Amino acid sequence: MSTVRTVLFSVLAVPALALAQSSNIDLFSFVMQDAQLIAGAHVDSAKNSPFGQYVLSQIPMGEKYLQGFETETGINPLSDVTEVLAAWNGAPNANGHWVIGAHGAFTQSIPTIEVNVLKNGGTITRLAGVDLITLGQAGMNSKEANVCIGLFTDGFTDLMGDCTSVEAAIQFGVATSGPGSSIALTAQQLRAHQDFWFASVVPLSEFSGLLPGSATSSGSPLSGVLKSKLLLAIQQISGGVKFPTAADGSGAQFSAEVLLGSPQDATSLLNVVNFVVGLLQMNTGSVPPSAVGFASLLGGLQTSVTGSTLNVGLNVPESTLEQLFQQVSQLAMNHVSAPGR
């Protein structure tokens, strides 16, 4: 009950009017001060692009996973969500703080979510303009270990994360303009002109556990690569994807910046990237058929170095995007339908 008391006390300082107009809240204000990874998407503009329309046309109306999600939450992610933003402080386990915020049309979903929460043993605390949901995990009593959801009752905003982060967002988010760290400033700049974007200062070695085979005793072959001296010199990675509107063209524009410790490191990484790309193009006959299109696509990769930063850019035609989407969809279907799954 300490979590509930803390929230009840803290929200007394939050004007009810501000909470009642959550459509005016900048999702970026929910980002914690020590965030090391920030990412987001302008879902509305992405799905209105030619490629977005193509993707929507390829998703069956009765697709069981989407249908199941909508049944459990009352939210159709293909039509109800307009923007998503996520942040993580880069720390593992109980020290890890994370939050996901979304704008959209969620009024109809609130009763559905709350009914299912109560069925599954969660608790609901009704605050001024926000319904706070606490989802306890077995054997976990700390706020960091439990998951909280903030449903703004005007139906424009949903918030989810560890309870500490959600409490802080409810208490302070409506009154702040977001953190002012270097990664936050980079993320804000990307958000202004990209449809999908991210900025991260999390060391690449932290992601080695996510690679296939990393749970085995020998680990993933790529784990050692992520811990190499050159990749450990990477201080920040940021980038995004822009989908032009139908009036401006089609396809996608990918861009990324990799900040390293020195100009020499940036040049070394540039040489490695160019070498790998050249090697793939020279050996397209030996790569799997599903990867041939990707390998040839890399021929249009644009790379350069500015000071200690490696710049990467790639324009992908609409036809290539659709082909890659079909290949990824087929691989996903094969994975799901594989025996034992």
Backbone hydrogen bonds in HBPLUS format (Angstrom, degrees):
<---DONOR---> <-ACCEPTOR-->    atom                        ^
c    i                          cat <-CA-CA->   ^        H-A-AA   ^      H-
h    n   atom  resd res      DA  || num        DHA   H-A  angle D-A-AA Bond
n    s   type  num  typ     dist DA aas  dist angle  dist       angle   num
A0005-ARG N   A0001-MET O   3.03 MM   4  6.34 164.4  2.05 156.2 160.3     1
A0006-THR N   A0002-SER O   2.94 MM   4  6.07 158.1  1.99 147.0 152.9     2
A0007-VAL N   A0003-THR O   3.06 MM   4  6.30 163.1  2.09 150.2 154.2     3
A0008-LEU N   A0004-VAL O   2.86 MM   4  6.05 169.2  1.87 156.7 159.9     4
A0009-PHE N   A0005-ARG O   2.98 MM   4  6.09 156.1  2.04 146.5 152.4     5
A0010-SER N   A0006-THR O   2.94 MM   4  6.10 163.2  1.97 149.2 154.3     6
A0011-VAL N   A0007-VAL O   2.95 MM   4  6.03 163.9  1.98 160.6 162.7     7
A0012-LEU N   A0009-PHE O   3.34 MM   3  5.70 155.2  2.41 105.2 112.3     8
A0013-ALA N   A0010-SER O   3.23 MM   3  6.09 164.0  2.26 120.1 123.5     9
A0014-VAL N   A0011-VAL O   2.95 MM   3  5.01 162.1  1.99 106.7 112.6    10
A0018-ALA N   A0015-PRO O   3.11 MM   3  5.40 123.7  2.45 101.7 114.7    11
A0019-LEU N   A0015-PRO O   3.31 MM   4  6.72 158.0  2.36 150.3 155.5    12
A0020-ALA N   A0016-ALA O   2.93 MM   4  6.11 140.4  2.09 143.0 154.7    13
A0021-GLN N   A0018-ALA O   3.23 MM   3  5.42 155.8  2.29 102.8 110.1    14
A0024-ASN N   A0021-GLN O   3.02 MM   3  5.88 164.3  2.04 123.2 128.0    15
A0025-ILE N   A0022-SER O   2.97 MM   3  5.04 159.7  2.01 105.4 112.1    16
A0029-SER N   A0026-ASP O   2.86 MM   3  5.60 157.6  1.91 122.7 129.1    17
A0030-PHE N   A0027-LEU O   3.02 MM   3  5.67 166.2  2.04 118.8 123.3    18
A0031-VAL N   A0028-PHE O   3.16 MM   3  5.57 165.5  2.18 113.4 117.9    19
A0035-ALA N   A0032-MET O   3.24 MM   3  5.47 154.4  2.31 119.9 117.6    20
A0036-GLN N   A0088-TRP O   2.84 MM  52  6.07 163.7  1.87 142.6 146.8    21
A0201-VAL N   A0036-GLN O   2.81 MM 165  5.28 157.1  1.86 155.7 161.9    22
A0037-LEU N   A0088-TRP O   3.05 MM  51  5.25 146.7  2.16 159.2 158.8    23
A0088-TRP N   A0037-LEU O   2.92 MM  51  5.25 144.2  2.05 148.7 157.0    24
A0038-ILE N   A0199-ALA O   2.94 MM 161  5.44 166.5  1.96 161.8 166.2    25
A0199-ALA N   A0038-ILE O   2.85 MM 161  5.44 142.7  1.99 156.8 167.6    26
A0039-ALA N   A0086-ALA O   2.94 MM  47  5.33 163.7  1.96 151.3 155.0    27
A0086-ALA N   A0039-ALA O   2.77 MM  47  5.33 167.6  1.78 160.9 162.4    28
A0040-GLY N   A0197-TRP O   3.04 MM 157  5.60 158.5  2.08 147.3 148.4    29
A0197-TRP N   A0040-GLY O   3.08 MM 157  5.60 159.5  2.12 156.9 156.2    30
A0041-ALA N   A0084-VAL O   2.87 MM  43  5.33 152.2  1.95 149.6 152.5    31
A0084-VAL N   A0041-ALA O   3.02 MM  43  5.33 158.5  2.06 150.9 157.0    32
A0042-HIS N   A0195-ASP O   2.75 MM 153  5.02 156.4  1.81 146.3 154.6    33
A0046-ALA N   A0042-HIS O   3.10 MM   4  6.29 161.5  2.14 155.7 161.6    34
A0043-VAL N   A0082-THR O   2.89 MM  39  4.92 109.7  2.39 120.2 133.7    35
A0047-LYS N   A0043-VAL O   2.98 MM   4  6.08 167.1  2.00 153.0 155.8    36
A0044-ASP N   A0082-THR O   3.14 MM  38  4.72 158.1  2.19 130.3 126.0    37
A0049-SER N   A0046-ALA O   3.22 MM   3  5.44 162.7  2.26 106.5 111.8    38
A0053-GLN N   A0049-SER O   2.90 MM   4  6.16 157.8  1.95 159.3 164.8    39
A0054-TYR N   A0050-PRO O   3.03 MM   4  6.26 147.4  2.14 139.6 148.7    40
A0055-VAL N   A0051-PHE O   2.88 MM   4  6.21 161.2  1.91 155.7 159.7    41
A0056-LEU N   A0052-GLY O   3.01 MM   4  6.24 163.4  2.04 149.7 154.0    42
A0057-SER N   A0053-GLN O   3.02 MM   4  6.18 147.4  2.13 139.3 148.1    43
A0057-SER N   A0054-TYR O   3.09 MM   3  5.08 117.6  2.50  93.2 108.7    44
A0058-GLN N   A0054-TYR O   3.15 MM   4  6.43 127.0  2.45 141.2 154.7    45
A0058-GLN N   A0055-VAL O   3.06 MM   3  5.20 140.7  2.22 100.3 111.8    46
A0059-ILE N   A0056-LEU O   3.34 MM   3  5.43 157.2  2.39 101.6 108.2    47
A0063-GLU N   A0060-PRO O   3.12 MM   3  5.14 162.5  2.15 115.3 113.8    48
A0067-GLN N   A0063-GLU O   2.85 MM   4  5.94 162.3  1.88 160.1 166.0    49
A0068-GLY N   A0064-LYS O   2.81 MM   4  5.85 151.2  1.89 138.8 146.4    50
A0069-PHE N   A0065-TYR O   2.98 MM   4  6.18 156.8  2.04 144.3 150.3    51
A0070-GLU N   A0066-LEU O   2.93 MM   4  6.14 161.3  1.96 150.8 155.7    52
A0071-THR N   A0067-GLN O   2.93 MM   4  6.12 150.2  2.02 143.1 151.5    53
A0072-GLU N   A0068-GLY O   3.05 MM   4  6.25 155.4  2.11 147.1 152.8    54
A0073-THR N   A0069-PHE O   2.94 MM   4  6.05 150.6  2.03 149.0 157.1    55
A0074-GLY N   A0070-GLU O   2.64 MM   4  4.72 145.5  1.75 128.9 138.2    56
A0079-SER N   A0076-ASN O   3.05 MM   3  5.67 154.1  2.12 118.9 125.9    57
A0080-ASP N   A0076-ASN O   2.76 MM   4  5.47 169.6  1.77 178.1 175.7    58
A0105-ALA N   A0080-ASP O   2.83 MM  25  5.08 154.2  1.89 144.1 153.0    59
A0082-THR N   A0103-HIS O   2.92 MM  21  5.66 174.5  1.93 141.2 142.7    60
A0083-GLU N   A0103-HIS O   3.40 MM  20  5.21 163.4  2.43 131.5 130.2    61
A0103-HIS N   A0083-GLU O   2.96 MM  20  5.21 156.3  2.01 141.0 148.0    62
A0085-LEU N   A0101-GLY O   2.90 MM  16  5.29 157.0  1.96 155.3 157.0    63
A0101-GLY N   A0085-LEU O   2.78 MM  16  5.29 165.0  1.80 163.5 167.3    64
A0087-ALA N   A0099-VAL O   2.92 MM  12  5.47 151.8  2.00 157.4 164.2    65
A0099-VAL N   A0087-ALA O   2.99 MM  12  5.47 152.6  2.06 151.4 154.9    66
A0089-ASN N   A0097-HIS O   3.01 MM   8  5.58 150.5  2.10 158.1 164.3    67
A0095-ASN N   A0092-PRO O   3.24 MM   3  5.84 133.8  2.47 144.8 141.2    68
A0096-GLY N   A0093-ASN O   3.03 MM   3  5.47 160.2  2.07 114.2 120.5    69
A0162-ASP N   A0098-TRP O   3.27 MM  64  6.05 145.6  2.40 145.6 152.1    70
A0100-ILE N   A0160-MET O   2.66 MM  60  5.18 157.2  1.71 160.4 165.6    71
A0160-MET N   A0100-ILE O   2.86 MM  60  5.18 147.9  1.97 146.1 156.2    72
A0102-ALA N   A0158-ASP O   2.95 MM  56  5.34 152.8  2.03 158.0 157.7    73
A0158-ASP N   A0102-ALA O   3.01 MM  56  5.34 156.7  2.07 147.2 153.9    74
A0104-GLY N   A0156-PHE O   2.96 MM  52  5.22 145.0  2.09 134.7 140.3    75
A0106-PHE N   A0155-GLY O   2.73 MM  49  4.56 166.1  1.75 157.4 152.4    76
A0109-SER N   A0106-PHE O   3.00 MM   3  5.19 138.8  2.17 104.4 116.7    77
A0113-ILE N   A0109-SER O   2.98 MM   4  6.16 169.0  1.99 166.5 168.9    78
A0114-GLU N   A0110-ILE O   3.05 MM   4  6.18 169.3  2.06 157.2 160.3    79
A0115-VAL N   A0111-PRO O   2.96 MM   4  6.07 158.3  2.00 150.8 156.2    80
A0116-ASN N   A0112-THR O   3.19 MM   4  6.37 166.1  2.21 149.8 153.1    81
A0117-VAL N   A0113-ILE O   2.89 MM   4  6.09 147.4  2.00 147.7 158.0    82
A0118-LEU N   A0114-GLU O   3.09 MM   4  6.27 165.5  2.11 150.0 152.0    83
A0119-LYS N   A0115-VAL O   3.10 MM   4  6.34 151.2  2.19 143.3 151.6    84
A0120-ASN N   A0116-ASN O   3.12 MM   4  6.27 138.4  2.30 138.1 147.8    85
A0120-ASN N   A0117-VAL O   3.12 MM   3  5.24 129.3  2.39  97.0 110.2    86
A0122-GLY N   A0117-VAL O   2.88 MM   5  5.01 156.9  1.93 153.2 145.5    87
A0121-GLY N   A0118-LEU O   3.31 MM   3  5.25 164.0  2.34 106.6 106.2    88
A0123-THR N   A0134-THR O   3.09 MM  11  5.29 159.6  2.13 144.4 150.7    89
A0134-THR N   A0123-THR O   2.94 MM  11  5.29 158.4  1.99 145.3 151.9    90
A0125-THR N   A0132-LEU O   2.77 MM   7  5.02 161.9  1.80 148.4 154.8    91
A0132-LEU N   A0125-THR O   2.81 MM   7  5.02 166.3  1.83 158.0 153.2    92
A0127-LEU N   A0130-VAL O   2.77 MM   3  5.12 158.4  1.82 166.8 169.8    93
A0153-THR N   A0129-GLY O   2.97 MM  24  5.40 152.8  2.05 124.1 132.7    94
A0131-ASP N   A0151-LEU O   2.91 MM  20  5.10 165.6  1.93 138.2 142.0    95
A0151-LEU N   A0131-ASP O   2.96 MM  20  5.10 174.6  1.96 147.9 148.9    96
A0133-ILE N   A0149-ILE O   2.78 MM  16  4.93 172.2  1.78 156.9 159.3    97
A0149-ILE N   A0133-ILE O   2.84 MM  16  4.93 152.4  1.92 137.3 145.1    98
A0135-LEU N   A0147-VAL O   2.76 MM  12  5.22 171.0  1.77 175.9 174.9    99
A0147-VAL N   A0135-LEU O   3.31 MM  12  5.22 163.3  2.34 146.7 141.9   100
A0140-MET N   A0137-GLN O   2.89 MM   3  5.33 158.1  1.94 142.1 140.9   101
A0145-ALA N   A0142-SER O   3.18 MM   3  5.38 129.4  2.45  99.0 111.0   102
A0146-ASN N   A0142-SER O   3.23 MM   4  6.50 139.9  2.40 144.5 155.2   103
A0163-CYS N   A0143-LYS O   3.15 MM  20  5.00 127.5  2.44 161.0 146.8   104
A0163-CYS N   A0146-ASN O   3.19 MM  17  6.00 147.9  2.30 144.3 145.3   105
A0148-CYS N   A0161-GLY O   2.85 MM  13  5.69 170.2  1.85 172.9 176.3   106
A0161-GLY N   A0148-CYS O   3.08 MM  13  5.69 150.1  2.17 160.5 165.4   107
A0150-GLY N   A0159-LEU O   2.70 MM   9  4.79 158.4  1.74 135.7 143.5   108
A0159-LEU N   A0150-GLY O   2.90 MM   9  4.79 138.4  2.07 139.2 148.3   109
A0152-PHE N   A0157-THR O   3.16 MM   5  5.51 154.7  2.22 155.7 161.7   110
A0155-GLY N   A0152-PHE O   2.90 MM   3  5.85 166.2  1.92 130.5 134.6   111
A0165-SER N   A0162-ASP O   3.06 MM   3  5.54 116.8  2.47 110.3 124.1   112
A0166-VAL N   A0162-ASP O   3.03 MM   4  6.29 163.7  2.06 159.1 164.4   113
A0167-GLU N   A0163-CYS O   2.90 MM   4  5.92 163.4  1.93 146.9 151.7   114
A0168-ALA N   A0164-THR O   3.09 MM   4  6.27 162.4  2.12 144.2 149.0   115
A0169-ALA N   A0165-SER O   2.91 MM   4  6.11 152.8  1.99 145.0 152.9   116
A0170-ILE N   A0166-VAL O   2.93 MM   4  6.16 158.4  1.98 152.6 157.7   117
A0171-GLN N   A0167-GLU O   2.91 MM   4  6.10 155.3  1.98 149.4 156.9   118
A0172-PHE N   A0168-ALA O   2.80 MM   4  5.80 171.0  1.81 153.4 156.2   119
A0173-GLY N   A0169-ALA O   2.72 MM   4  4.43 132.8  1.94 114.8 129.0   120
A0175-ALA N   A0172-PHE O   2.93 MM   3  5.52 151.7  2.01 118.4 127.5   121
A0176-THR N   A0173-GLY O   3.38 MM   3  5.47 170.5  2.39 107.6 110.4   122
A0185-LEU N   A0181-SER O   2.99 MM   4  6.29 155.6  2.05 151.5 157.8   123
A0186-THR N   A0182-SER O   3.00 MM   4  6.23 156.9  2.06 145.8 152.2   124
A0187-ALA N   A0183-ILE O   2.90 MM   4  6.09 159.4  1.94 146.5 152.2   125
A0188-GLN N   A0184-ALA O   2.93 MM   4  6.13 155.1  1.99 147.3 153.7   126
A0189-GLN N   A0185-LEU O   3.10 MM   4  6.30 154.0  2.17 144.9 151.1   127
A0190-LEU N   A0186-THR O   3.05 MM   4  6.36 158.8  2.10 151.5 157.0   128
A0191-ARG N   A0187-ALA O   2.91 MM   4  6.05 160.1  1.95 149.8 155.8   129
A0193-HIS N   A0190-LEU O   3.11 MM   3  5.77 151.5  2.19 116.1 123.0   130
A0194-GLN N   A0190-LEU O   2.95 MM   4  5.75 124.2  2.27 160.7 176.7   131
A0195-ASP N   A0241-VAL O   2.85 MM  46  5.79 147.1  1.96 143.2 153.4   132
A0196-PHE N   A0241-VAL O   3.09 MM  45  5.07 161.0  2.13 142.2 147.3   133
A0241-VAL N   A0196-PHE O   2.72 MM  45  5.07 150.0  1.81 144.6 149.9   134
A0198-PHE N   A0239-GLY O   2.95 MM  41  5.64 147.5  2.06 159.4 158.0   135
A0239-GLY N   A0198-PHE O   3.02 MM  41  5.64 156.3  2.08 153.5 153.9   136
A0200-SER N   A0237-ILE O   2.78 MM  37  5.32 153.5  1.85 155.4 164.6   137
A0237-ILE N   A0200-SER O   2.88 MM  37  5.32 160.6  1.92 154.2 160.8   138
A0206-GLU N   A0203-PRO O   2.95 MM   3  5.65 155.3  2.01 119.5 126.3   139
A0207-PHE N   A0204-LEU O   2.96 MM   3  5.57 157.2  2.01 116.9 123.7   140
A0208-SER N   A0205-SER O   3.19 MM   3  5.31 166.2  2.21 107.8 111.5   141
A0210-LEU N   A0207-PHE O   3.00 MM   3  5.48 158.5  2.04 114.5 121.4   142
A0211-LEU N   A0208-SER O   3.23 MM   3  5.57 162.8  2.26 109.7 114.9   143
A0214-SER N   A0211-LEU O   3.06 MM   3  5.56 156.7  2.12 140.0 139.1   144
A0216-THR N   A0213-GLY O   3.17 MM   3  5.58 159.8  2.21 111.0 117.1   145
A0219-GLY N   A0216-THR O   3.13 MM   3  5.07 135.8  2.33  94.7 107.2   146
A0223-SER N   A0220-SER O   3.00 MM   3  5.28 154.4  2.07 109.0 117.1   147
A0225-VAL N   A0222-LEU O   3.07 MM   3  5.02 118.5  2.46  93.3 108.8   148
A0226-LEU N   A0222-LEU O   3.07 MM   4  6.42 158.9  2.11 156.7 160.5   149
A0227-LYS N   A0224-GLY O   3.17 MM   3  5.09 135.0  2.38  92.6 105.2   150
A0228-SER N   A0225-VAL O   3.04 MM   3  5.15 163.3  2.07 112.2 113.6   151
A0232-LEU N   A0228-SER O   2.91 MM   4  6.09 146.8  2.02 152.6 163.2   152
A0233-ALA N   A0230-LEU O   3.10 MM   3  5.24 145.0  2.22  98.4 108.9   153
A0234-ILE N   A0231-LEU O   3.16 MM   3  5.44 163.5  2.19 107.0 112.1   154
A0235-GLN N   A0259-LEU O   2.66 MM  24  5.50 161.7  1.70 154.1 160.6   155
A0236-GLN N   A0259-LEU O   3.29 MM  23  5.05 153.6  2.37 134.7 135.3   156
A0259-LEU N   A0236-GLN O   2.79 MM  23  5.05 161.7  1.82 156.5 161.0   157
A0238-SER N   A0257-GLU O   2.98 MM  19  5.37 158.4  2.03 154.2 160.3   158
A0257-GLU N   A0238-SER O   2.75 MM  19  5.37 159.2  1.79 155.4 159.1   159
A0240-GLY N   A0255-SER O   2.92 MM  15  5.65 153.7  1.99 153.6 157.8   160
A0255-SER N   A0240-GLY O   3.11 MM  15  5.65 154.4  2.18 161.0 162.1   161
A0242-LYS N   A0253-GLN O   2.99 MM  11  5.13 155.1  2.05 136.4 144.5   162
A0253-GLN N   A0242-LYS O   2.92 MM  11  5.13 154.9  1.98 144.4 152.6   163
A0248-ASP N   A0245-THR O   2.96 MM   3  5.20 133.6  2.18 103.2 116.2   164
A0249-GLY N   A0245-THR O   3.04 MM   4  6.20 120.3  2.41 148.9 165.0   165
A0252-ALA N   A0316-VAL O   2.95 MM  64  5.21 148.9  2.05 144.6 153.3   166
A0316-VAL N   A0252-ALA O   2.83 MM  64  5.21 171.4  1.83 159.6 162.6   167
A0254-PHE N   A0314-LEU O   2.77 MM  60  5.05 170.8  1.78 162.6 159.3   168
A0314-LEU N   A0254-PHE O   2.91 MM  60  5.05 154.0  1.98 144.4 143.3   169
A0256-ALA N   A0312-VAL O   2.85 MM  56  5.13 147.0  1.96 151.5 152.3   170
A0312-VAL N   A0256-ALA O   2.91 MM  56  5.13 163.5  1.94 156.0 154.7   171
A0258-VAL N   A0310-LEU O   2.86 MM  52  5.00 157.3  1.91 144.1 151.5   172
A0310-LEU N   A0258-VAL O   2.85 MM  52  5.00 163.8  1.87 144.6 146.3   173
A0260-LEU N   A0308-SER O   2.86 MM  48  5.46 172.7  1.87 161.4 163.9   174
A0266-ALA N   A0262-SER O   3.11 MM   4  6.44 156.0  2.17 148.8 155.6   175
A0267-THR N   A0263-PRO O   2.95 MM   4  6.19 156.7  2.00 148.2 153.8   176
A0268-SER N   A0264-GLN O   2.93 MM   4  6.16 156.0  1.99 146.3 153.3   177
A0269-LEU N   A0265-ASP O   2.96 MM   4  6.20 159.2  2.01 150.5 155.2   178
A0270-LEU N   A0266-ALA O   2.95 MM   4  6.16 151.6  2.04 142.8 151.2   179
A0271-ASN N   A0267-THR O   2.97 MM   4  6.26 157.3  2.02 149.7 154.7   180
A0272-VAL N   A0268-SER O   3.04 MM   4  6.35 150.3  2.13 144.0 152.2   181
A0273-VAL N   A0269-LEU O   2.91 MM   4  6.15 164.9  1.93 154.7 157.9   182
A0274-ASN N   A0270-LEU O   2.96 MM   4  6.17 170.2  1.97 155.4 158.1   183
A0275-PHE N   A0271-ASN O   2.95 MM   4  6.02 148.7  2.05 139.2 148.1   184
A0276-VAL N   A0272-VAL O   2.95 MM   4  6.18 164.9  1.97 154.4 157.6   185
A0277-VAL N   A0273-VAL O   2.96 MM   4  6.15 165.7  1.99 155.0 159.1   186
A0278-GLY N   A0274-ASN O   2.97 MM   4  6.04 160.7  2.01 141.9 147.6   187
A0279-LEU N   A0275-PHE O   2.88 MM   4  6.07 152.5  1.96 147.5 155.5   188
A0280-LEU N   A0276-VAL O   2.97 MM   4  6.21 157.9  2.02 150.1 155.2   189
A0281-GLN N   A0277-VAL O   3.06 MM   4  6.31 156.0  2.12 148.6 155.0   190
A0282-MET N   A0278-GLY O   3.03 MM   4  6.20 145.5  2.15 142.8 151.9   191
A0283-ASN N   A0279-LEU O   3.15 MM   4  6.28 130.3  2.41 139.4 151.4   192
A0283-ASN N   A0280-LEU O   3.28 MM   3  5.24 137.3  2.47  93.3 104.7   193
A0286-SER N   A0283-ASN O   3.05 MM   3  5.60 156.9  2.10 115.5 121.9   194
A0291-ALA N   A0288-PRO O   2.87 MM   3  5.40 154.2  1.93 117.7 126.0   195
A0292-VAL N   A0289-PRO O   3.31 MM   3  5.31 159.0  2.36 102.3 108.4   196
A0295-ALA N   A0291-ALA O   2.92 MM   4  6.13 161.9  1.96 155.1 160.0   197
A0296-SER N   A0292-VAL O   2.96 MM   4  6.23 163.9  1.99 156.9 160.3   198
A0297-LEU N   A0293-GLY O   2.98 MM   4  6.03 144.2  2.12 137.4 147.8   199
A0298-LEU N   A0294-PHE O   3.22 MM   4  6.50 140.0  2.39 144.5 152.9   200
A0299-GLY N   A0296-SER O   3.08 MM   3  5.60 160.8  2.12 111.6 117.7   201
A0300-GLY N   A0297-LEU O   3.06 MM   3  6.05 170.9  2.07 128.7 130.4   202
A0301-LEU N   A0298-LEU O   3.01 MM   3  5.10 165.4  2.03 110.4 113.4   203
A0302-GLN N   A0313-GLY O   2.80 MM  11  4.98 171.6  1.81 159.9 159.9   204
A0313-GLY N   A0302-GLN O   2.82 MM  11  4.98 147.9  1.92 146.3 153.4   205
A0304-SER N   A0311-ASN O   3.04 MM   7  5.20 144.3  2.17 142.5 147.5   206
A0311-ASN N   A0304-SER O   2.75 MM   7  5.20 172.1  1.75 157.5 159.9   207
A0306-THR N   A0309-THR O   2.87 MM   3  5.21 162.1  1.90 154.1 159.6   208
A0309-THR N   A0306-THR O   3.01 MM   3  5.21 159.8  2.05 122.5 128.2   209
A0321-LEU N   A0317-PRO O   3.03 MM   4  6.35 157.9  2.08 152.3 159.0   210
A0322-GLU N   A0318-GLU O   2.98 MM   4  6.25 161.8  2.01 155.3 159.3   211
A0323-GLN N   A0319-SER O   3.04 MM   4  6.24 151.4  2.13 140.5 148.4   212
A0324-LEU N   A0320-THR O   2.89 MM   4  6.12 163.7  1.91 154.5 158.3   213
A0325-PHE N   A0321-LEU O   2.87 MM   4  6.07 154.1  1.93 148.1 155.9   214
A0326-GLN N   A0322-GLU O   3.03 MM   4  6.24 155.4  2.09 143.8 149.5   215
A0327-GLN N   A0323-GLN O   3.02 MM   4  6.34 155.5  2.09 147.7 154.4   216
A0328-VAL N   A0324-LEU O   2.90 MM   4  6.13 166.1  1.92 155.3 158.4   217
A0329-SER N   A0325-PHE O   2.89 MM   4  6.00 160.2  1.93 148.3 154.4   218
A0330-GLN N   A0326-GLN O   2.97 MM   4  6.14 153.3  2.04 143.7 150.5   219
A0331-LEU N   A0327-GLN O   2.98 MM   4  6.26 157.1  2.03 148.6 154.7   220
A0332-ALA N   A0328-VAL O   2.92 MM   4  6.15 156.2  1.98 149.3 155.9   221
A0333-MET N   A0329-SER O   2.94 MM   4  6.18 155.2  2.00 145.8 152.5   222
A0334-ASN N   A0330-GLN O   2.92 MM   4  6.14 157.0  1.97 148.1 154.3   223
A0335-HIS N   A0331-LEU O   2.95 MM   4  6.15 150.3  2.04 143.5 151.7   224
A0336-VAL N   A0332-ALA O   3.00 MM   4  6.24 161.1  2.03 151.0 155.1   225
A0337-SER N   A0333-MET O   2.95 MM   4  6.08 156.5  2.01 148.0 154.5   226
A0338-ALA N   A0335-HIS O   3.40 MM   3  5.31 158.7  2.45  97.6 103.7   227
A0341-ARG N   A0338-ALA O   3.23 MM   3  5.95 145.7  2.35 145.0 145.1   228
